């Protein structure tokens, strides 16, 4: 989805702004074409909102004799000599330039691709200005890769003017591309910067004045051509606020619009299915489950659709909360559908829900409860007869609950009265898939979105800002802590041997274990042939180049070696669904000692007797994914053990990531670490690319206070004026931000 065009966001509604002017009119066709194709910049406004990534500090003009160490300086000097030196057996080259200004001497050094241009320009006798940070190498002062500007020694006035403009300034460094470097972008910005005066401020005057913000035209000038660091901070504060505020207004309007939609209220019924279910529970719900259930029940009882995000720790009992919501809807005469991202997870949910409900899941069946309902499974791989029966049960209303994969979305699937949609692990579904299921209700059904990946508050406010949020952060009683350890297989191979001993000990004590690998390992080219042998040779020569460890290979090794005599089975995504279901049933029944699997077990799989997990090549998984995987153990009364096996070097970022996972079981803390270590776009995901592309200054992990304050202001403004009739500039901003694709994304969220 293309990023929203922000250029018109700052123009007045009753006139065409220079912000809408195509760049090719001002910059020429060639430069404008590169900007459009490689930087997605098309108009003057686009370029003015293409902010510098950082600023290079140029010190005040300094004599070579007075250079301060570790500080940014600017010097005017003459090239005394320049020479190229080769190193690394001729594969590398270095340009060394010696400067003099009569007071002292200074060495410059350029490496690699940065050698060519200065080698041609910095000839003996040439005078220039140089800016950089002073360091020491081989007991000599030097500047490494300094910025420089040649001076015309014959024109003293021009040279003086150039020095004044160059020294002591903050040089903006722009996000650039191979075809257009930062200084050419800066030159283009100079050409359009006068248009900043046309910027019409979208913020309500009371908000702008109350918070003491710099006027928008001034903020744009300061961010591009700051005189001081304070200018940069002023500009950033204003521009970050604009981004946060506009997005939060869009989300607040979406939430307000949802309250205007009609929906069937689904109120709890006394002595119904829910009461019968609660009465047979062998445990007490946690305070968190009770609190979140009440929030959901209150939403379901209203005559507009619930839009709620349920997030929480691994194993905190989200499925139980979702099931109670579904039973409430069935009690009220409706149906509930749970959408799962994989067949393994759909089957697991179906199995655990029918087990929890017992005879209550056999409504209309021999031996079923009078107050029961039918719980059906619908997946793409089901046999024709079973599929036909499931479809019939849905359209007649015989089935109150259906659990399925994307097969639920197909046109053939019709409901008698769909009242609630529960989307599990919603980030794995596209907007269109979620919307297709929601459209199957006679009126908009209530929506409960679940995620087992804890989300930092700022991300929840930014990405899921049109959903009300419920959080489960306490584990059910009886859950045991999970001990986590990093196993450095390369540095200490005996640690890995001990890991397999620990797995065997767990099995001997009556428990079970998982072994997780990043890859399946049945690639045809690796089974045989030249490519497979070439890969093996490369891996032998350099272990860093080896492919990730594979399920089939590790399972075979374990059966023959460290875990010989134990029942070792495999589970991965390419198996036939019946095979997968069979393996999971036997593992859940305790007939399989060790399950070697890919990440198909990442979410939803619940086998309380499984107490140990060994994650091979753990450094190849993300922080949140490791936390999810670890959550498959420690689900019963026995302590859990998670061993993170890695060949990564001890000082590497990968090992630091694993150590962070081993150090805490707090998923919310780990989610912050994850977000800090990854690009923001990865976290927000492809489906949210529109959100990401509208955040050019704001960062969701660092600017929590800005986002929270903007949300508060946005809610108040939308409550007072939902159509923004009295705020035409703000309405214009939203028209620019919410192009058709983004509007649809928010509508379907």
C-alpha positions in Angstrom: 0.0 0.0 0.0 1.5 3.4 -1.0 2.3 5.8 1.8 -0.1 8.7 2.3 0.7 11.9 0.5 1.2 14.3 3.3 2.0 17.3 1.1 -1.5 18.8 1.0 -1.9 18.3 4.7 -0.5 21.8 5.4 -2.4 23.8 2.8 -5.4 26.0 3.1 -8.7 24.5 1.9 -9.7 27.5 -0.3 -6.6 27.9 -2.4 -4.0 25.8 -4.1 -0.8 25.7 -2.0 2.7 25.8 -3.4 3.1 22.7 -1.3 1.2 20.9 -4.1 3.6 22.1 -6.8 5.3 19.2 -8.6 9.0 19.1 -7.9 9.9 18.9 -11.6 8.7 22.5 -12.0 11.3 23.7 -9.6 14.1 21.2 -9.7 14.2 20.0 -13.3 13.1 16.7 -14.7 16.1 14.5 -13.9 16.4 15.3 -10.2 12.6 15.2 -9.7 12.5 11.8 -11.4 15.1 10.3 -9.1 13.3 11.8 -6.0 10.0 10.3 -7.2 11.3 6.9 -8.1 13.8 6.3 -5.3 12.6 8.5 -2.4 8.8 8.7 -3.1 9.0 12.5 -3.1 6.7 14.1 -5.7 5.7 17.6 -4.5 7.2 20.6 -2.7 5.3 19.5 0.5 6.8 16.0 0.2 10.3 17.4 0.1 9.7 19.8 3.0 8.5 16.8 5.1 11.6 14.8 4.1 13.5 15.7 7.3 17.2 15.4 8.0 18.2 12.1 9.6 20.9 13.8 11.6 23.1 16.9 11.7 26.9 17.1 11.3 28.5 19.6 13.7 31.0 22.0 12.3 33.1 23.7 14.9 34.1 27.3 14.9 37.1 28.2 12.8 40.2 26.9 14.5 43.9 27.3 13.9 45.8 24.0 13.4 48.0 24.8 16.3 45.0 25.0 18.7 43.0 21.9 17.7 41.1 20.4 20.6 40.9 16.6 20.8 37.6 14.8 20.3 35.8 18.0 19.3 34.2 19.1 16.0 36.3 21.7 14.3 36.4 23.7 11.1 39.8 24.7 9.7 41.0 26.7 6.6 44.3 25.3 5.3 46.4 24.6 2.3 47.1 21.1 1.0 50.9 20.4 1.5 50.9 16.9 0.1 48.6 14.0 -0.7 49.4 10.3 -1.3 47.6 7.0 -1.7 48.7 4.0 0.4 47.7 0.4 -0.3 47.0 -2.1 2.4 45.5 -5.6 2.9 47.6 -7.1 0.1 46.5 -4.4 -2.3 42.7 -4.9 -1.8 42.3 -1.7 0.2 43.6 1.9 -0.3 43.9 5.0 1.9 44.4 8.6 0.9 46.5 10.7 3.4 46.5 14.4 3.0 48.7 16.8 5.0 47.4 20.3 5.6 49.2 23.5 6.8 48.0 26.9 7.8 51.3 28.4 8.9 50.5 27.6 12.6 50.7 23.9 12.4 50.1 20.7 10.4 47.1 18.3 10.3 46.6 15.0 8.6 43.4 14.0 6.8 42.6 10.4 5.9 40.0 8.9 3.5 39.3 5.2 2.9 37.7 3.0 0.3 35.2 4.5 -2.0 35.7 7.9 -0.3 39.2 8.2 -1.8 38.4 9.0 -5.4 36.9 12.5 -5.3 39.3 14.1 -2.7 42.3 12.5 -4.6 41.3 14.5 -7.7 40.5 17.7 -5.8 42.9 18.0 -2.9 46.0 18.7 -4.8 49.1 20.3 -3.3 48.6 24.1 -3.2 44.8 24.0 -3.1 43.1 25.9 -0.3 39.9 24.6 1.3 37.8 24.5 4.5 37.6 21.2 6.3 35.2 20.1 9.0 35.3 17.0 11.2 36.1 15.5 14.6 39.7 15.6 15.8 41.2 12.3 16.7 44.7 10.9 17.2 46.3 8.1 15.2 50.0 7.1 15.6 50.4 10.1 17.9 49.3 12.5 15.1 46.2 14.7 15.1 43.9 13.8 12.2 40.4 14.2 10.7 38.9 11.0 9.2 36.6 11.6 6.2 36.1 15.3 6.8 33.6 17.4 4.9 35.3 20.0 2.8 34.7 22.9 0.5 37.3 24.2 -1.9 38.1 28.0 -1.8 39.0 30.4 -4.6 42.2 31.9 -3.2 42.1 34.7 -5.9 38.8 36.1 -4.5 39.3 37.1 -0.9 35.8 38.4 -0.3 34.1 35.3 -1.7 36.5 33.1 0.4 35.6 35.0 3.6 31.9 34.7 2.8 32.2 31.0 2.2 34.1 30.5 5.4 31.4 32.4 7.4 28.6 30.3 5.8 30.5 27.0 6.4 32.0 27.2 9.9 30.1 26.8 13.1 26.9 25.4 11.5 24.8 22.3 11.7 24.9 20.5 8.4 21.7 18.5 7.8 22.3 15.0 6.6 19.2 13.7 4.7 18.0 10.2 4.1 19.4 9.6 0.6 19.8 7.0 -2.1 22.5 5.8 -4.4 21.3 8.0 -7.2 21.0 11.2 -5.1 23.3 12.0 -2.1 22.5 14.2 0.9 24.2 17.4 -0.3 22.1 17.4 -3.6 19.0 16.8 -1.5 20.0 19.8 0.7 20.4 21.9 -2.4 16.9 20.9 -3.6 15.5 21.8 -0.2 17.1 25.2 -0.5 15.1 25.7 -3.7 11.7 24.9 -2.0 12.3 26.2 1.5 10.6 29.6 0.8 7.4 27.7 0.4 7.5 26.8 4.1 5.9 30.3 4.6 2.8 29.0 2.9 2.3 26.3 5.5 -1.1 26.6 7.1 -1.2 25.2 10.7 -3.5 22.2 11.2 -3.4 22.5 15.0 -6.3 24.2 16.8 -5.1 27.6 18.0 -6.0 26.8 21.6 -3.9 23.7 21.6 -1.0 25.3 19.8 -0.9 28.2 22.2 -1.6 26.2 25.3 1.4 23.9 24.6 3.7 26.7 23.5 4.5 25.2 20.1 6.6 26.8 17.5 4.5 27.9 14.5 4.6 25.4 11.7 6.4 27.5 9.1 9.1 28.3 11.6 9.4 24.6 12.6 10.0 23.6 9.0 12.7 26.3 8.6 14.4 25.2 11.8 14.4 21.5 11.0 16.0 22.1 7.6 18.4 25.0 8.4 19.0 25.1 12.2 21.3 27.7 13.6 21.6 25.9 16.9 20.8 22.6 18.5 17.9 24.3 20.3 16.4 25.0 16.9 16.4 21.3 16.1 14.8 20.4 19.3 12.0 23.0 18.9 11.3 21.8 15.4 11.3 18.2 16.3 8.9 18.7 19.2 6.4 20.5 17.0 6.7 18.0 14.0 6.5 14.9 16.2 3.3 16.3 17.9 1.7 17.0 14.5 2.3 13.4 13.4 1.0 11.9 16.7 -2.0 14.2 16.9 -3.2 13.8 13.3 -3.0 10.0 13.6 -4.8 9.9 16.9 -7.6 12.2 15.6 -8.1 9.7 12.7 -8.3 6.8 15.2 -10.5 8.7 17.6 -12.9 9.5 14.8 -12.9 5.8 13.8 -13.8 4.9 17.4 -16.5 7.5 17.5 -18.0 6.2 14.1 -18.0 2.7 15.6 -20.3 3.9 18.4 -22.8 5.1 15.8 -23.1 1.7 14.0 -26.0 -0.6 14.9 -25.3 -4.0 16.5 -27.4 -6.6 18.3 -26.8 -6.3 22.1 -25.7 -9.8 23.4 -26.5 -9.7 27.1 -25.6 -12.5 29.6 -28.6 -14.8 30.3 -29.1 -16.3 33.8 -28.9 -20.1 34.1 -27.7 -20.3 30.5 -24.7 -21.9 28.8 -22.1 -19.6 30.5 -23.4 -20.3 34.0 -23.4 -24.0 33.3 -19.8 -23.7 32.0 -18.6 -21.6 35.0 -20.2 -24.1 37.4 -18.1 -27.0 36.1 -14.8 -25.2 36.0 -12.2 -27.0 38.2 -10.4 -23.8 39.0 -11.1 -20.2 39.9 -10.7 -17.5 37.3 -7.9 -15.0 38.0 -8.8 -11.4 39.0 -7.5 -10.3 35.6 -9.7 -12.8 33.8 -12.7 -11.6 35.8 -11.9 -7.9 35.2 -11.4 -8.4 31.4 -14.5 -10.6 31.1 -16.6 -7.8 32.7 -15.1 -5.2 30.2 -16.1 -7.6 27.3 -19.6 -8.4 28.7 -20.2 -4.6 29.1 -19.2 -4.1 25.4 -21.4 -7.0 24.2 -24.4 -5.6 26.0 -24.3 -2.4 24.0 -26.1 -1.8 20.7 -23.0 -0.9 18.8 -20.2 -3.2 17.8 -17.5 -4.0 20.3 -14.0 -3.4 19.0 -11.6 -4.7 21.7 -8.0 -5.8 21.7 -7.2 -8.5 24.2 -3.5 -8.8 24.8 -1.6 -10.5 27.5 1.2 -12.7 28.7 1.8 -16.2 27.3 -0.4 -18.6 29.2 -2.4 -15.9 30.9 -5.8 -17.5 29.9 -6.9 -15.4 26.9 -8.6 -18.4 25.3 -10.7 -18.9 28.5 -11.8 -15.2 28.4 -12.6 -15.5 24.7 -14.6 -18.7 25.2 -16.7 -17.1 28.0 -17.5 -14.2 25.6 -18.5 -16.7 22.9 -20.8 -18.6 25.3 -22.4 -15.3 26.3 -23.2 -14.6 22.7 -24.6 -18.1 22.2 -26.8 -17.6 25.3 -28.2 -14.4 23.7 -29.2 -16.3 20.5 -26.2 -15.6 18.3 -23.2 -17.4 16.9 -19.5 -16.9 17.5 -16.6 -17.6 15.2 -12.9 -17.9 16.1 -10.4 -17.2 13.3 -7.0 -18.9 13.8 -3.9 -18.4 11.5 -2.9 -22.1 11.1 -4.6 -25.4 11.0 -2.5 -26.6 14.0 -3.8 -23.7 16.1 -7.4 -24.1 14.9 -7.4 -27.8 15.7 -5.7 -27.1 19.1 -8.4 -24.4 19.9 -11.2 -26.8 18.9 -9.7 -29.6 20.9 -9.2 -27.5 24.1 -12.5 -25.8 23.9 -14.5 -29.0 23.4 -12.6 -30.6 26.3 -13.2 -27.6 28.6 -16.9 -27.5 27.7 -17.5 -31.3 27.9 -21.1 -32.3 27.3 -21.9 -28.5 26.8 -20.2 -28.8 23.4 -22.5 -31.5 22.3 -25.8 -29.6 21.9 -28.4 -31.7 20.0 -26.2 -34.8 20.2 -26.8 -38.0 22.1 -25.5 -37.5 25.7 -25.2 -33.7 25.2 -26.5 -31.1 27.6 -29.9 -29.5 27.1 -28.2 -26.2 27.5 -25.3 -27.1 25.2 -24.4 -26.0 21.7 -22.5 -27.5 18.9 -18.8 -26.6 18.5 -17.6 -27.2 14.9 -14.2 -27.0 13.2 -13.8 -25.7 9.6 -10.5 -25.9 7.8 -9.5 -26.1 4.2 -8.2 -29.7 4.4 -11.4 -31.2 5.8 -13.1 -34.0 4.0 -16.1 -33.2 1.9 -18.7 -34.9 4.1 -17.4 -33.3 7.3 -17.2 -29.9 5.6 -20.7 -30.1 4.2 -22.1 -31.0 7.7 -20.2 -28.1 9.3 -21.6 -25.6 6.7 -25.1 -27.0 7.4 -24.6 -26.6 11.1 -23.6 -22.9 10.7 -26.4 -21.9 8.3 -29.1 -23.5 10.4 -27.7 -22.1 13.7 -27.2 -25.7 15.1 -23.6 -24.8 15.7 -23.2 -21.9 18.2 -19.4 -21.8 17.9 -17.1 -22.4 14.9 -13.4 -22.4 15.0 -11.5 -22.3 11.8 -8.8 -21.0 9.5 -9.2 -18.7 6.5 -11.6 -21.3 5.2 -14.3 -19.5 7.3 -14.0 -16.5 5.0 -15.0 -18.3 1.8 -18.2 -17.2 0.1 -19.9 -20.6 0.7 -19.7 -20.1 4.5 -23.0 -18.6 5.7 -24.1 -18.0 9.3 -27.6 -18.1 10.9 -26.8 -15.1 13.1 -23.1 -14.2 13.5 -22.8 -12.1 16.7 -19.1 -12.2 17.6 -15.8 -12.6 15.7 -12.7 -13.6 17.7 -9.5 -13.1 15.7 -6.5 -14.9 17.2 -3.0 -13.6 16.5 -4.6 -10.9 14.3 -1.3 -9.6 13.0 -1.2 -12.7 10.8 -4.3 -11.8 8.9 -4.8 -9.2 6.2 -7.4 -6.5 6.5 -9.5 -8.0 3.7 -9.6 -11.4 5.5 -10.8 -10.0 8.8 -13.4 -7.8 7.0 -14.7 -10.7 4.9 -15.6 -12.6 8.1 -17.2 -9.6 9.8 -19.4 -8.9 6.8 -21.1 -12.3 7.3 -23.3 -10.9 10.1 -26.8 -9.5 9.5 -25.5 -6.5 11.4 -21.9 -5.7 12.2 -20.8 -8.4 14.7 -18.8 -7.6 17.8 -15.1 -8.0 17.3 -12.5 -9.3 19.8 -8.9 -9.3 18.6 -6.4 -11.4 20.6 -2.7 -11.4 20.6 -0.3 -13.5 22.6 2.5 -11.1 21.8 2.6 -8.4 24.4 2.6 -5.0 22.7 4.2 -1.8 24.2 1.5 0.8 25.1 2.7 3.2 22.4 2.4 0.6 19.7 -1.0 -0.4 20.9 -2.1 3.3 20.8 -0.6 3.8 17.3 -1.4 0.6 15.5 -4.5 -0.6 17.3 -5.7 2.9 18.4 -9.2 2.3 17.1 -9.6 -0.7 19.5 -10.2 -0.5 23.2 -7.5 -2.5 25.0 -7.7 -5.1 27.7 -4.6 -6.5 29.3 -4.1 -9.9 31.1 -0.9 -9.7 33.0 -1.2 -12.3 35.7 -0.8 -16.1 35.2 -3.5 -18.6 36.5 -2.8 -20.1 39.9 -0.7 -23.3 39.7 1.5 -22.1 36.9 5.2 -22.7 37.6 8.1 -20.4 36.7 10.2 -21.2 33.7 14.0 -21.3 34.1 15.8 -20.0 30.9 19.4 -20.5 30.0 21.7 -19.7 27.0 23.6 -22.8 25.8 26.8 -21.6 24.0 27.2 -24.7 21.8 30.2 -23.5 19.9 32.3 -22.3 22.9 31.2 -25.0 25.3 30.0 -28.1 23.4 29.7 -30.0 26.7 26.9 -27.6 27.7 24.8 -28.9 24.7 25.5 -32.5 25.8 24.2 -31.6 29.2 21.1 -30.0 27.6 20.1 -33.4 26.1 20.8 -35.0 29.5 18.3 -32.6 31.0 15.7 -33.5 28.4 16.2 -37.2 29.2 15.8 -36.5 32.9 12.5 -34.7 32.3 11.2 -37.6 30.3 12.4 -40.1 33.0 10.4 -38.0 35.5 7.2 -38.6 33.5 7.3 -35.3 31.5 7.7 -34.4 27.8 9.8 -32.0 25.8 9.9 -29.8 22.7 12.9 -29.3 20.4 12.4 -26.3 18.1 14.4 -25.8 14.8 14.2 -22.9 12.4 14.0 -25.1 9.2 12.2 -28.2 8.1 15.1 -29.7 6.2 13.4 -31.6 3.4 14.6 -29.3 0.6 15.2 -31.4 -2.5 18.5 -29.7 -3.3 19.8 -30.5 0.1 18.9 -34.1 0.1 21.3 -34.8 -2.7 23.0 -33.1 -5.7 25.7 -30.6 -6.3 24.0 -27.7 -4.5 23.6 -29.7 -1.3 27.3 -30.8 -1.4 28.4 -27.3 -2.1 26.5 -26.0 0.9 28.0 -28.7 3.1 31.6 -27.8 1.9 30.9 -24.0 2.6 29.5 -24.8 6.0 32.6 -27.0 6.8 34.9 -24.2 5.8 32.9 -21.5 7.6 30.3 -22.5 10.2 28.7 -19.0 10.0 27.6 -19.9 6.4 25.8 -23.1 7.3 22.0 -23.2 6.8 19.8 -23.1 9.9 19.4 -26.4 11.8 16.5 -28.5 10.5 13.7 -30.5 12.2 14.2 -33.7 10.1 18.0 -33.7 10.6 17.9 -33.0 14.3 15.2 -35.5 14.9 17.2 -38.2 13.1 20.3 -37.4 15.1 18.5 -37.4 18.4 16.8 -40.8 17.7 20.2 -42.3 16.9 22.2 -40.5 19.6 21.5 -38.3 22.6 17.8 -39.4 23.0 18.0 -42.9 21.7 15.3 -45.1 23.2 12.8 -42.2 23.6 9.8 -41.7 21.3 10.8 -38.7 19.1 8.3 -37.4 16.6 8.3 -34.4 14.2 5.8 -31.7 13.4 6.1 -29.1 10.7 3.9 -27.1 8.3 4.4 -29.3 5.2 2.9 -32.4 6.8 -0.6 -33.4 5.9 -3.2 -31.9 8.3 -4.3 -35.4 9.4 -0.7 -36.3 10.2 -0.2 -33.0 12.2 -3.4 -33.6 14.1 -2.4 -37.2 14.9 1.0 -36.2 16.2 -0.4 -33.4 18.4 -3.1 -35.7 19.8 -0.5 -38.4 20.7 1.8 -35.7 22.2 -1.1 -34.3 24.2 -2.0 -37.8 25.4 1.6 -38.4 26.5 2.4 -41.1 23.9 5.3 -39.0 22.5 8.3 -38.1 24.6 9.9 -35.4 22.5 8.4 -33.3 19.7 10.9 -31.8 17.3 9.0 -29.0 15.5 9.2 -25.7 13.7 7.4 -22.7 15.0 4.0 -24.2 14.2 3.9 -24.7 18.0 4.5 -21.0 18.7 1.1 -20.1 19.8 -2.0 -21.8 21.3 -0.4 -25.3 21.8 -1.2 -26.3 25.3 0.3 -29.5 26.7 0.7 -29.0 30.5 2.9 -32.2 30.9 5.6 -30.7 28.5 8.1 -29.1 30.9 11.3 -28.7 28.8 12.1 -26.9 25.5 15.4 -26.8 23.6 15.5 -24.1 20.9 18.2 -24.8 18.3 19.9 -21.8 16.6 17.9 -19.6 19.0 19.7 -16.5 17.7 17.8 -16.9 14.4 14.5 -16.1 16.1 13.2 -12.7 17.2 12.8 -11.8 20.9 9.0 -12.0 20.9 9.1 -15.3 19.0 11.4 -16.8 21.6 9.1 -15.6 24.3 6.1 -17.2 22.6 7.9 -20.5 22.1 9.1 -20.6 25.7 5.4 -20.1 26.8 4.7 -23.7 25.6 6.3 -25.1 28.7 5.6 -24.4 32.4 1.9 -24.6 31.7 1.3 -27.2 34.5 2.3 -27.6 38.1 5.9 -28.8 37.3 8.6 -26.2 36.7 9.5 -25.3 33.1 12.9 -25.3 31.5 13.9 -23.4 28.3 17.4 -23.8 26.8 18.4 -21.4 24.1 21.1 -23.1 22.0 23.4 -20.8 20.0 26.7 -20.8 18.1 26.8 -17.0 18.1 29.9 -15.3 19.5 29.6 -14.2 23.1 30.0 -10.5 22.4 27.6 -10.5 19.4 24.2 -8.6 19.4 22.5 -12.0 18.8 23.9 -13.4 22.1 22.9 -10.2 23.9 19.3 -10.7 22.6 19.3 -14.2 23.9 20.6 -13.1 27.3 17.8 -10.6 27.5 15.2 -13.3 26.9 16.8 -15.6 29.5 16.9 -12.8 32.0 13.2 -12.0 32.2 9.8 -13.6 31.8 8.1 -10.2 31.4 6.7 -10.2 27.9 6.0 -6.5 28.0 9.7 -5.7 28.9 10.8 -8.1 26.1 8.5 -6.4 23.6 10.2 -3.1 24.3 13.6 -4.7 23.8 12.4 -6.2 20.6 11.1 -2.9 19.3 14.3 -1.1 20.2 16.4 -3.7 18.3 14.3 -3.8 15.2 13.2 -1.3 12.5 9.9 0.2 13.4 8.3 -0.9 10.1 9.1 -4.6 11.0 7.2 -4.2 14.2 4.2 -2.4 12.7 4.0 -4.9 9.9 3.1 -4.7 6.3 -0.6 -4.2 7.0 0.3 -1.1 8.9 2.6 0.3 6.2 0.3 3.3 5.8 0.8 4.1 9.5 4.5 3.7 9.3 4.9 6.0 6.2 3.1 8.8 7.9 5.5 8.7 10.9 8.5 10.5 9.7 9.7 12.2 12.9 7.8 10.2 15.6 9.1 6.9 16.9 6.6 4.8 18.8 9.1 3.5 21.4 10.7 6.8 22.4 7.8 9.2 22.2 5.3 7.5 24.5 4.5 10.8 26.3 3.9 12.6 23.0 1.5 9.9 21.8 -0.4 9.6 25.0 -0.9 13.4 25.2 -1.9 13.6 21.6 -4.4 10.8 22.1 -5.9 12.7 25.1 -6.3 15.9 23.1 -7.7 14.0 20.0 -10.4 12.3 22.1 -11.5 15.6 23.5 -11.6 17.4 20.2 -13.5 14.6 18.4 -16.0 14.3 21.3 -16.7 18.0 21.0 -16.8 18.2 17.2 -16.9 14.7 15.5 -17.1 16.1 12.0 -14.4 18.7 12.7 -16.7 21.4 11.2 -15.0 24.1 13.2 -11.5 22.9 12.4 -11.2 23.0 8.5 -7.4 22.9 8.5 -7.4 19.7 10.6 -10.0 18.2 8.3 -7.7 18.9 5.4 -4.9 17.1 7.1 -7.0 14.0 7.6 -8.2 14.2 3.9 -4.5 14.0 2.9 -3.5 11.3 5.5 -6.5 9.1 4.9 -6.4 8.4 1.2 -8.7 5.7 0.0 -6.4 2.8 1.1 -5.8 4.2 4.6 -9.5 5.0 5.1 -10.3 1.4 4.2 -7.6 0.1 6.5 -9.0 2.0 9.5 -12.6 1.1 8.6 -11.8 -2.5 8.6 -9.3 -2.5 11.5 
